[in-house]
Amino acid sequence: MNGLLSCVIATKYKNYQGYRAALPVRQFSPILLCVLIGYLCINTFPVSANQNLTPVPIELTFIPAIPNEINTNINISLSTINGLVQCSDISELAINQVQQAIGQTIIQSAHSFGYFAARVNSISLPDPQACHEWNVAINLGSQAQIADIALTISGELSESSELSLLTTQFKKKLNTPFQQAQYQGFKDNFYSQAIAQGYFDIHFQQQSVTVNADNQSVNIALQIALGERYTIRQFEIDNNILESNVVETVSDISVGDNYSLNALNTLTNDLKKTGYFTTLQVRPNLKDRSNNQIDVEINGVEKAKHFVNFGIGVSSDEGPRVSIDWRRPRINQSGHSFRASLKASLVEQSLVSTYKIPYGNPNTQYLALQSGLKHIDRNDSKSNTVTLGAQRFFDMEKRTGQSLLKAWQPSLFVRYEYNSFTQGSDDQINNQLLFVGGSITRLRIDHPLFPTTGDRQSLTLETAQSALGSDISISRVLASSAWLRPITNLGWSVSKIKVDYLRTDSFAQTPSTLRFYAGGDQSVRGFGYEAISPVDSDNEDTGADSLVVLSQEFITPISASFRVAAFVDTAWAKSPDDETKAIGSGLGLHWQSPIGPVRVYLARGKNDSEMTWRLHLVMGPIL
């Protein structure tokens, strides 16, 4: 076997001369050479003697020095070549074999960087006892320039901006040094991008690099048959999970659209956001594609039919509290879902249920049928409320085609309320209200839990009129905005504003849950939850018909996980008979904990009648 291997190497050695290597070689008859090599290999390199010996990696010193990029490429290639095993016992044949391998590697690497006139003048061992250290005398010559790029593409290249950009960038390589990596990179990128854009029938009809006779220039010829772009024929999905037509309502990707990898990624993300799946895979059915159409397979594992979450905690606003949340992520093949939540604290208990009917993306386009029970016993207010409502959410971008409206979430709603409440020492009042209204919200953040920039806006308009069956007429406007922005390298600024207003023909009969209050973790710190309110002649809280709350907070990092903060909050509240002002200020500590953001504030509150100290504990994102 060693003799046969030596014959193969000897044959390659003859080819090595074509790489312009000026090395001394003795001439032998081919048959005699093979016999001699076989004999030498058997006697010089016994198998049993070499089994436990490991060749030393080859190290090269170039004279003169060569560019680092070529040197790096050569070293990578040499890692696959075995050097000499024993420096003390080396045959001339073994030296010639290693020289041949080194020479081929050098020339090939030089060619890949456009040095087609490169010549290896000699490869030698300056120290036979260090048989892994070789000196190479080399003349690289000049780097060849790209003299001509003949690039022909058949097909609708204009349909793909990505492929057009790649083509334009490659043509700019004209009259620049040739590098094999750039040439091969263009071909690989073009092919990959074409497949990603749905050109599954792409093939290269011609691909060549011709080195001109002077070795100083090359001509590149590429002829690419792009083929026709495939379109989506249908969505293949288990109908026990979702009907295939529902997929089109969930995402903007539809049957008949051009296939692309970006489209698949969009569809995958949209389906994940539905909350129907624990795992999901969306891929093209390449095997059955035909007539320039392709099916998209959707395979996923459905979430459990029932989710129940239990929670227990404490809040500086409400004290100890517990919660139970039950969800049905998907009730039927149309994507309907249901959720019920029970929350209880010392001052407030509520039970709320929501049935969602999607009309598109279930996160942005749906009808929510809502019902709820709530009991509140806080400060000078006691109330029991029953609500029934329907709220329709819309996707502004899909309806208007304006990307600027993408982040806005509008809705229209109708809500029935039955209220039984007591405010201060007044008698109990019962009334029924039928509200109609609308809201629009926007949330833009760079991270869901630990944002460093972002903003949030909300506007709600609603009215209930006695002419439409309500016991009193009341109209409300609720507006709020919050902004988180970095301040150079110092930290962040958080600015908030809230403006609420109501108009009614009977403030006394307006339910306490519809009046406005300030104070608490998310309002004016330094005061208890909804503790800021105008008062009546008995010094009992009445709630306000107008409220303005302003807040400014500055945050500075002190470590990777901790930040310190300083803040000022202020509020102005007015009722038909009274008005009050309050201000809170203090310091805080923010912790980016493994379970989410945690914030602690020590605040001093001051209003017309008192000054207070209060510790606030807040969990959740700052916006």
C-alpha positions as CSV (number, residue, x, y, z in Angstrom):
1,M,0.0,0.0,0.0
2,N,2.9,2.4,0.8
3,G,4.3,1.8,-2.6
4,L,1.0,2.5,-4.3
5,L,0.6,5.7,-2.3
6,S,4.1,6.8,-3.3
7,C,3.3,6.4,-7.0
8,V,0.3,8.7,-6.6
9,I,2.4,11.3,-4.8
10,A,5.1,11.0,-7.5
11,T,2.4,11.6,-10.1
12,K,1.2,14.7,-8.3
13,Y,4.8,15.9,-8.0
14,K,5.0,16.1,-11.7
15,N,1.9,18.3,-11.8
16,Y,3.5,20.6,-9.2
17,Q,5.9,21.8,-11.8
18,G,3.0,23.5,-13.5
19,Y,2.7,25.8,-10.5
20,R,6.0,27.5,-11.4
21,A,7.9,26.0,-8.5
22,A,11.7,26.1,-9.2
23,L,12.8,23.1,-7.2
24,P,15.6,20.6,-8.1
25,V,14.1,17.3,-9.2
26,R,15.9,14.1,-10.4
27,Q,14.5,12.4,-13.5
28,F,13.5,8.7,-13.1
29,S,11.7,6.3,-15.3
30,P,8.0,6.2,-14.0
31,I,8.0,2.4,-13.4
32,L,11.5,2.5,-11.8
33,L,10.5,5.4,-9.7
34,C,7.4,3.7,-8.3
35,V,9.4,0.5,-7.5
36,L,12.1,2.5,-5.8
37,I,9.6,4.6,-3.8
38,G,7.7,1.5,-2.6
39,Y,10.9,-0.1,-1.5
40,L,12.0,3.1,0.4
41,C,8.7,3.5,2.0
42,I,8.6,0.0,3.3
43,N,12.1,0.1,4.6
44,T,12.3,3.7,5.7
45,F,8.8,4.1,7.3
46,P,7.8,0.8,8.9
47,V,4.2,0.9,9.9
48,S,4.8,-0.3,13.4
49,A,7.4,2.3,14.0
50,N,5.2,5.2,12.9
51,Q,2.0,4.3,14.6
52,N,2.9,6.2,17.9
53,L,4.7,9.2,16.2
54,T,2.9,12.4,15.5
55,P,4.1,14.8,12.8
56,V,5.0,18.3,14.0
57,P,2.9,21.1,12.5
58,I,4.7,23.0,9.7
59,E,6.0,26.5,10.2
60,L,7.0,28.7,7.3
61,T,9.2,31.8,7.0
62,F,8.9,33.7,3.8
63,I,11.7,35.6,2.1
64,P,10.6,38.3,1.5
65,A,7.6,38.6,3.7
66,I,4.2,38.2,2.1
67,P,0.8,39.9,2.9
68,N,-0.8,38.8,6.1
69,E,-4.0,37.7,4.4
70,I,-2.1,35.2,2.2
71,N,0.0,34.0,5.1
72,T,-3.1,33.3,7.1
73,N,-4.7,31.4,4.2
74,I,-1.5,29.3,3.8
75,N,-1.3,28.5,7.5
76,I,-4.9,27.3,7.5
77,S,-4.3,25.1,4.5
78,L,-1.1,23.7,6.0
79,S,-3.0,22.4,9.0
80,T,-4.2,19.5,6.8
81,I,-0.7,18.6,5.7
82,N,1.5,16.2,7.8
83,G,5.0,17.3,8.4
84,L,8.1,15.2,9.0
85,V,7.9,12.7,11.8
86,Q,11.5,12.2,13.0
87,C,14.0,15.0,12.4
88,S,16.9,12.6,13.1
89,D,16.0,10.1,10.4
90,I,14.8,11.9,7.2
91,S,15.0,10.6,3.6
92,E,15.3,12.8,0.6
93,L,12.1,11.4,-0.7
94,A,10.2,12.5,2.5
95,I,11.7,16.0,2.2
96,N,10.6,16.2,-1.5
97,Q,7.1,15.1,-0.6
98,V,6.7,17.8,2.1
99,Q,8.2,20.4,-0.3
100,Q,5.7,19.4,-3.0
101,A,2.8,19.8,-0.6
102,I,4.0,23.1,0.8
103,G,4.7,24.4,-2.8
104,Q,1.2,23.5,-4.0
105,T,-0.4,25.1,-1.0
106,I,1.6,28.4,-1.4
107,I,0.8,28.7,-5.1
108,Q,-2.9,27.9,-4.7
109,S,-3.2,30.5,-1.9
110,A,-1.3,33.1,-4.0
111,H,-3.7,32.4,-7.0
112,S,-6.7,32.8,-4.7
113,F,-5.6,36.4,-4.1
114,G,-4.9,37.1,-7.7
115,Y,-1.1,36.6,-7.7
116,F,-1.0,34.4,-10.8
117,A,2.7,35.2,-11.6
118,A,3.8,33.9,-8.2
119,R,7.0,31.7,-8.3
120,V,8.4,29.6,-5.4
121,N,12.2,29.8,-5.9
122,S,13.2,27.5,-3.1
123,I,11.8,25.6,-0.1
124,S,14.5,24.6,2.4
125,L,15.3,23.4,5.9
126,P,17.8,25.7,7.5
127,D,18.1,23.4,10.5
128,P,17.7,19.7,9.9
129,Q,17.1,19.2,13.7
130,A,14.1,21.6,13.5
131,C,12.4,19.8,10.6
132,H,9.1,21.7,10.9
133,E,10.6,25.1,10.3
134,W,11.0,25.8,6.6
135,N,12.3,28.8,4.7
136,V,10.5,29.8,1.5
137,A,12.0,32.1,-1.1
138,I,9.1,33.5,-3.1
139,N,8.4,36.1,-5.8
140,L,4.7,37.0,-5.7
141,G,4.7,39.3,-8.6
142,S,1.8,41.8,-9.1
143,Q,-1.8,41.2,-8.2
144,A,-4.0,40.7,-11.2
145,Q,-6.8,43.2,-11.8
146,I,-10.3,42.5,-13.0
147,A,-10.3,43.6,-16.6
148,D,-13.8,42.6,-17.6
149,I,-17.0,41.4,-15.9
150,A,-19.4,39.7,-18.4
151,L,-22.5,39.2,-16.2
152,T,-25.7,38.0,-17.9
153,I,-28.8,37.3,-15.9
154,S,-32.0,35.9,-17.5
155,G,-35.2,36.5,-15.6
156,E,-37.0,39.3,-13.8
157,L,-34.1,40.7,-11.8
158,S,-36.0,44.0,-11.2
159,E,-38.5,42.1,-9.0
160,S,-35.8,41.6,-6.3
161,S,-34.1,44.7,-4.9
162,E,-31.8,42.4,-2.9
163,L,-30.5,40.6,-6.0
164,S,-30.2,43.9,-7.9
165,L,-28.1,45.3,-5.1
166,L,-25.8,42.3,-5.1
167,T,-25.3,42.6,-8.9
168,T,-24.6,46.3,-8.8
169,Q,-22.0,45.9,-6.0
170,F,-20.2,43.1,-7.8
171,K,-20.0,45.1,-11.1
172,K,-18.2,47.8,-9.1
173,K,-15.3,45.3,-8.6
174,L,-14.2,46.1,-12.2
175,N,-10.5,47.4,-12.3
176,T,-9.9,46.2,-8.7
177,P,-7.6,43.4,-7.6
178,F,-9.0,40.0,-8.1
179,Q,-9.7,37.8,-5.0
180,Q,-11.2,34.3,-5.3
181,A,-13.1,34.8,-2.0
182,Q,-14.9,37.8,-3.4
183,Y,-15.8,36.1,-6.6
184,Q,-17.0,33.0,-4.9
185,G,-18.8,35.1,-2.3
186,F,-20.8,36.8,-4.9
187,K,-21.9,33.5,-6.5
188,D,-22.8,32.0,-3.1
189,N,-24.6,35.1,-1.9
190,F,-26.5,35.5,-5.2
191,Y,-27.6,31.9,-5.2
192,S,-28.6,31.9,-1.5
193,Q,-30.5,35.2,-1.9
194,A,-32.2,33.9,-5.1
195,I,-33.4,30.8,-3.2
196,A,-34.5,33.0,-0.3
197,Q,-36.5,35.2,-2.8
198,G,-38.3,32.2,-4.3
199,Y,-36.2,31.6,-7.5
200,F,-35.9,27.9,-6.8
201,D,-35.0,27.0,-10.4
202,I,-31.8,29.2,-10.6
203,H,-28.7,27.7,-12.1
204,F,-25.4,28.9,-13.4
205,Q,-25.1,28.3,-17.2
206,Q,-21.5,29.7,-17.3
207,Q,-19.0,30.6,-14.6
208,S,-15.4,31.1,-15.4
209,V,-12.4,33.2,-14.5
210,T,-9.9,33.5,-17.4
211,V,-6.3,34.6,-16.5
212,N,-4.9,36.6,-19.4
213,A,-1.5,35.7,-20.8
214,D,0.4,38.5,-18.9
215,N,-0.9,37.1,-15.6
216,Q,-1.8,40.7,-14.7
217,S,-5.5,40.7,-15.4
218,V,-8.5,38.4,-15.4
219,N,-11.8,38.2,-17.2
220,I,-14.9,37.0,-15.3
221,A,-17.8,35.5,-17.2
222,L,-21.0,34.6,-15.5
223,Q,-24.3,33.6,-17.1
224,I,-27.1,33.0,-14.6
225,A,-30.6,31.6,-15.5
226,L,-32.7,33.1,-12.7
227,G,-36.0,31.5,-13.7
228,E,-39.4,32.6,-12.6
229,R,-40.2,33.6,-9.0
230,Y,-42.5,31.2,-7.2
231,T,-45.7,32.3,-5.5
232,I,-47.5,30.8,-2.5
233,R,-50.0,28.2,-3.6
234,Q,-51.6,27.3,-0.3
235,F,-51.0,26.9,3.4
236,E,-50.8,23.4,4.7
237,I,-51.8,23.2,8.4
238,D,-53.5,20.7,10.6
239,N,-57.2,21.8,10.5
240,N,-57.7,20.4,14.0
241,I,-55.7,23.4,15.1
242,L,-56.6,26.2,12.7
243,E,-58.4,26.5,9.4
244,S,-56.1,27.4,6.6
245,N,-58.1,30.6,5.8
246,V,-57.5,31.8,9.4
247,V,-53.8,31.9,8.7
248,E,-54.4,34.6,6.1
249,T,-56.3,36.7,8.6
250,V,-53.6,36.3,11.2
251,S,-50.8,37.6,8.9
252,D,-50.4,40.0,6.1
253,I,-48.9,37.0,4.1
254,S,-51.5,35.6,1.7
255,V,-52.0,32.9,-0.9
256,G,-50.8,34.3,-4.2
257,D,-48.0,36.4,-2.7
258,N,-44.4,36.1,-3.9
259,Y,-42.5,33.5,-1.9
260,S,-39.6,34.8,0.2
261,L,-37.7,33.9,3.3
262,N,-38.7,37.3,4.8
263,A,-42.4,36.4,4.1
264,L,-41.9,33.1,6.0
265,N,-40.3,34.8,8.9
266,T,-43.1,37.3,9.1
267,L,-45.7,34.5,8.9
268,T,-43.8,32.6,11.7
269,N,-43.7,35.6,14.0
270,D,-47.4,36.5,13.4
271,L,-48.4,32.9,14.2
272,K,-46.2,32.8,17.3
273,K,-47.9,36.0,18.6
274,T,-51.3,34.4,18.4
275,G,-50.5,32.4,21.5
276,Y,-51.9,29.2,19.9
277,F,-48.6,27.3,19.7
278,T,-45.8,26.1,22.1
279,T,-43.5,25.2,19.1
280,L,-43.9,26.2,15.5
281,Q,-42.1,25.5,12.2
282,V,-43.0,27.2,8.9
283,R,-41.2,25.9,5.8
284,P,-41.6,25.6,2.0
285,N,-42.6,22.2,0.6
286,L,-39.8,22.1,-2.0
287,K,-40.6,18.5,-3.1
288,D,-44.0,19.2,-4.5
289,R,-43.5,22.6,-6.0
290,S,-44.7,22.9,-9.6
291,N,-45.9,25.6,-12.1
292,N,-43.9,28.2,-10.3
293,Q,-46.0,27.7,-7.2
294,I,-45.1,26.3,-3.8
295,D,-47.0,25.2,-0.7
296,V,-46.0,26.5,2.7
297,E,-46.1,23.9,5.5
298,I,-47.1,25.0,9.0
299,N,-46.3,22.4,11.7
300,G,-46.7,23.2,15.3
301,V,-47.5,21.8,18.8
302,E,-50.7,23.4,20.2
303,K,-50.6,24.9,23.6
304,A,-52.5,23.2,26.4
305,K,-56.2,23.8,26.2
306,H,-56.3,25.3,29.7
307,F,-53.8,27.5,31.5
308,V,-54.3,28.4,35.1
309,N,-51.9,30.8,36.8
310,F,-51.8,31.6,40.5
311,G,-50.2,34.7,42.0
312,I,-49.5,36.1,45.4
313,G,-47.8,39.3,46.3
314,V,-47.8,42.6,48.1
315,S,-48.2,46.1,46.9
316,S,-47.5,49.4,48.6
317,D,-50.8,50.6,47.0
318,E,-53.1,47.7,48.0
319,G,-51.2,45.6,50.5
320,P,-51.3,41.8,50.2
321,R,-53.1,40.5,47.1
322,V,-53.8,37.2,45.3
323,S,-54.8,36.5,41.7
324,I,-56.0,33.5,39.7
325,D,-55.9,33.7,35.9
326,W,-57.5,31.1,33.7
327,R,-57.1,31.0,29.9
328,R,-58.2,29.0,26.9
329,P,-55.7,30.0,24.2
330,R,-57.8,28.5,21.4
331,I,-61.4,27.4,21.7
332,N,-62.1,26.5,18.0
333,Q,-60.5,26.4,14.6
334,S,-61.4,30.0,14.0
335,G,-59.0,31.1,16.7
336,H,-61.5,32.2,19.4
337,S,-60.0,32.5,22.9
338,F,-61.3,33.1,26.5
339,R,-59.7,34.5,29.6
340,A,-61.0,35.0,33.2
341,S,-59.2,36.7,36.0
342,L,-59.9,36.9,39.7
343,K,-58.0,39.4,41.8
344,A,-58.4,40.2,45.5
345,S,-56.7,42.6,48.0
346,L,-57.9,44.2,51.2
347,V,-59.4,47.1,49.4
348,E,-60.4,45.8,46.0
349,Q,-61.8,42.5,44.6
350,S,-62.6,41.9,40.9
351,L,-63.7,39.2,38.5
352,V,-63.3,39.9,34.8
353,S,-63.8,37.7,31.7
354,T,-63.0,38.4,28.1
355,Y,-64.0,36.4,25.0
356,K,-61.9,37.3,21.9
357,I,-63.1,36.8,18.3
358,P,-60.2,37.5,15.9
359,Y,-60.9,39.3,12.6
360,G,-57.3,39.2,11.5
361,N,-54.2,39.2,13.7
362,P,-55.6,38.1,17.1
363,N,-53.3,40.6,18.8
364,T,-54.4,43.7,16.8
365,Q,-57.7,42.9,15.1
366,Y,-60.4,41.4,17.2
367,L,-63.7,41.8,19.0
368,A,-63.5,41.5,22.8
369,L,-66.7,40.6,24.7
370,Q,-66.2,41.6,28.3
371,S,-68.0,41.2,31.6
372,G,-66.9,42.1,35.1
373,L,-67.7,42.4,38.8
374,K,-65.8,44.8,41.1
375,H,-66.0,45.8,44.7
376,I,-64.0,48.7,46.1
377,D,-63.7,49.9,49.7
378,R,-61.0,52.6,49.7
379,N,-60.6,55.8,51.6
380,D,-64.0,57.4,51.7
381,S,-65.4,55.4,48.7
382,K,-67.4,52.2,48.6
383,S,-68.7,50.8,45.4
384,N,-70.0,47.7,43.6
385,T,-69.9,47.7,39.8
386,V,-71.3,45.3,37.2
387,T,-70.1,45.8,33.6
388,L,-70.9,44.2,30.2
389,G,-69.2,45.5,27.1
390,A,-67.9,44.9,23.6
391,Q,-64.8,46.5,22.2
392,R,-63.5,46.2,18.6
393,F,-59.8,46.7,18.0
394,F,-58.4,47.7,14.6
395,D,-55.0,47.5,12.8
396,M,-54.3,51.0,11.6
397,E,-51.5,50.1,9.2
398,K,-53.6,47.4,7.5
399,R,-56.6,49.7,7.1
400,T,-54.7,52.8,5.9
401,G,-51.5,51.4,4.5
402,Q,-49.6,54.0,6.4
403,S,-46.6,52.6,8.2
404,L,-46.4,55.7,10.5
405,L,-49.7,54.5,12.1
406,K,-48.3,50.9,12.7
407,A,-47.7,51.4,16.4
408,W,-51.1,52.9,17.1
409,Q,-53.9,50.6,18.3
410,P,-57.4,52.2,18.0
411,S,-60.7,50.7,19.3
412,L,-64.4,51.5,19.5
413,F,-66.5,50.2,22.4
414,V,-69.9,50.1,24.0
415,R,-70.2,49.4,27.8
416,Y,-73.0,49.0,30.2
417,E,-72.4,49.7,33.9
418,Y,-74.6,49.2,36.9
419,N,-73.1,51.1,39.9
420,S,-74.1,51.0,43.6
421,F,-71.8,53.3,45.5
422,T,-71.4,55.5,48.6
423,Q,-69.2,58.5,48.6
424,G,-68.2,59.8,52.1
425,S,-71.2,60.1,54.4
426,D,-73.7,60.5,51.5
427,D,-76.5,58.1,51.0
428,Q,-76.0,55.1,48.7
429,I,-76.7,55.8,45.0
430,N,-77.7,53.3,42.3
431,N,-77.5,54.1,38.7
432,Q,-77.2,52.6,35.2
433,L,-75.0,54.0,32.4
434,L,-74.6,53.0,28.8
435,F,-71.3,54.3,27.4
436,V,-70.1,54.5,23.8
437,G,-66.6,55.7,23.0
438,G,-63.2,55.0,21.5
439,S,-59.6,54.9,22.4
440,I,-56.2,54.9,20.8
441,T,-52.9,53.8,22.3
442,R,-49.3,53.4,21.3
443,L,-46.3,51.8,23.0
444,R,-42.8,51.9,21.5
445,I,-40.0,50.4,23.5
446,D,-36.6,48.9,22.6
447,H,-37.0,46.1,25.2
448,P,-40.1,44.6,26.8
449,L,-38.7,44.5,30.4
450,F,-35.7,46.8,30.5
451,P,-36.2,49.6,28.0
452,T,-33.6,52.3,27.5
453,T,-35.7,54.4,25.2
454,G,-39.4,54.4,24.4
455,D,-42.7,56.2,24.8
456,R,-46.4,55.4,25.6
457,Q,-49.5,57.4,24.7
458,S,-53.2,56.8,25.4
459,L,-56.4,58.8,24.6
460,T,-59.9,57.7,25.5
461,L,-63.2,59.5,24.8
462,E,-66.5,58.1,26.2
463,T,-70.0,59.4,26.8
464,A,-73.2,58.2,28.4
465,Q,-76.4,60.2,27.7
466,S,-79.7,60.2,29.5
467,A,-81.4,60.5,26.1
468,L,-80.0,57.0,25.3
469,G,-81.1,55.3,28.5
470,S,-78.5,56.3,31.1
471,D,-79.6,57.7,34.4
472,I,-77.3,60.7,34.0
473,S,-75.4,62.3,31.2
474,I,-71.6,62.1,31.6
475,S,-68.7,62.5,29.2
476,R,-65.0,61.8,29.9
477,V,-61.7,62.5,28.3
478,L,-58.6,60.6,29.6
479,A,-55.2,61.4,28.1
480,S,-51.7,60.3,29.1
481,S,-48.2,60.2,27.8
482,A,-44.8,59.0,29.1
483,W,-41.4,59.4,27.5
484,L,-38.1,57.5,28.3
485,R,-35.0,59.0,26.8
486,P,-31.2,58.7,27.4
487,I,-29.3,61.7,28.6
488,T,-25.9,61.5,26.9
489,N,-23.8,59.2,29.1
490,L,-25.4,60.3,32.4
491,G,-28.5,58.1,32.4
492,W,-32.1,58.5,31.5
493,S,-35.0,60.9,31.8
494,V,-38.6,59.7,32.4
495,S,-41.3,62.3,31.8
496,K,-45.0,61.7,32.4
497,I,-48.2,63.7,32.0
498,K,-51.8,62.7,32.7
499,V,-54.9,64.9,32.0
500,D,-58.4,63.7,32.9
501,Y,-61.6,65.6,32.5
502,L,-65.3,64.8,33.0
503,R,-68.5,66.7,32.4
504,T,-71.8,65.7,33.9
505,D,-75.2,67.0,34.7
506,S,-75.0,65.6,38.2
507,F,-71.6,65.2,39.9
508,A,-73.2,63.9,43.1
509,Q,-74.7,60.9,41.1
510,T,-71.5,60.2,39.2
511,P,-70.1,56.8,40.4
512,S,-66.9,57.1,42.4
513,T,-65.2,54.7,40.0
514,L,-65.6,57.3,37.3
515,R,-64.3,60.3,39.3
516,F,-60.6,61.1,39.3
517,Y,-58.0,60.6,42.1
518,A,-54.2,60.9,42.4
519,G,-51.5,59.3,44.5
520,G,-49.7,56.0,44.6
521,D,-46.9,54.1,43.0
522,Q,-47.8,55.1,39.4
523,S,-49.1,58.6,40.2
524,V,-47.8,61.0,42.9
525,R,-45.3,59.1,45.2
526,G,-45.3,60.0,48.8
527,F,-49.1,59.4,49.1
528,G,-51.3,56.4,49.3
529,Y,-53.2,55.0,46.4
530,E,-55.8,57.5,45.2
531,A,-55.3,59.5,48.5
532,I,-55.2,62.9,46.7
533,S,-58.7,64.2,46.2
534,P,-60.8,67.4,46.7
535,V,-62.9,67.2,49.9
536,D,-66.4,68.3,50.9
537,S,-67.5,70.4,53.9
538,D,-67.0,67.3,56.1
539,N,-63.4,67.0,54.9
540,E,-64.3,63.7,53.2
541,D,-62.9,62.8,49.7
542,T,-65.2,63.5,46.8
543,G,-63.0,62.7,43.8
544,A,-62.4,65.2,41.1
545,D,-63.9,66.2,37.7
546,S,-60.6,67.5,36.5
547,L,-57.1,66.1,37.2
548,V,-53.6,66.9,36.0
549,V,-50.6,64.9,37.1
550,L,-47.0,65.6,36.1
551,S,-43.9,63.5,36.8
552,Q,-40.2,63.9,36.1
553,E,-37.6,61.3,37.1
554,F,-33.8,61.1,36.4
555,I,-32.0,57.7,36.5
556,T,-28.3,57.1,36.7
557,P,-26.6,53.6,36.5
558,I,-24.2,52.6,39.3
559,S,-23.6,49.1,38.1
560,A,-24.8,46.6,35.5
561,S,-27.9,45.7,37.5
562,F,-28.6,48.7,39.7
563,R,-29.5,52.3,39.1
564,V,-30.3,55.3,41.4
565,A,-33.1,57.7,40.7
566,A,-34.4,61.1,41.8
567,F,-37.9,62.3,41.1
568,V,-40.6,65.0,41.5
569,D,-44.3,64.3,41.1
570,T,-47.1,66.9,41.3
571,A,-50.9,66.8,40.9
572,W,-53.8,69.3,40.7
573,A,-57.3,68.0,41.3
574,K,-60.6,70.0,41.1
575,S,-64.2,69.2,42.0
576,P,-67.2,71.5,41.6
577,D,-66.7,72.6,45.3
578,D,-63.0,72.2,46.0
579,E,-59.6,71.9,44.6
580,T,-56.2,70.6,45.9
581,K,-52.6,70.4,45.0
582,A,-49.9,67.9,46.0
583,I,-46.3,67.3,45.4
584,G,-44.0,64.3,46.1
585,S,-40.3,64.0,45.8
586,G,-37.6,61.5,46.8
587,L,-35.0,59.0,45.8
588,G,-35.2,55.5,44.3
589,L,-33.3,52.4,43.5
590,H,-33.9,50.3,40.4
591,W,-32.8,46.7,40.2
592,Q,-32.8,44.7,37.0
593,S,-33.5,41.4,38.7
594,P,-33.7,37.9,37.2
595,I,-37.5,38.0,37.5
596,G,-37.9,41.4,36.0
597,P,-37.6,45.1,37.0
598,V,-37.9,46.0,40.7
599,R,-38.1,49.6,41.9
600,V,-38.0,51.0,45.4
601,Y,-38.8,54.6,46.2
602,L,-38.6,56.6,49.4
603,A,-40.8,59.7,48.9
604,R,-41.9,62.8,50.9
605,G,-45.4,64.0,50.1
606,K,-46.9,67.4,50.8
607,N,-50.3,68.8,50.1
608,D,-52.5,71.5,51.6
609,S,-53.1,69.6,54.9
610,E,-50.2,67.3,55.6
611,M,-46.7,66.1,54.9
612,T,-46.0,62.4,54.7
613,W,-43.2,59.8,54.2
614,R,-43.9,56.7,52.2
615,L,-42.0,53.7,50.9
616,H,-43.1,52.5,47.4
617,L,-42.3,49.1,46.0
618,V,-43.0,48.7,42.2
619,M,-42.5,45.7,40.0
620,G,-42.7,45.8,36.2
621,P,-41.4,47.9,33.3
622,I,-41.0,51.6,33.8
623,L,-43.3,52.3,30.8
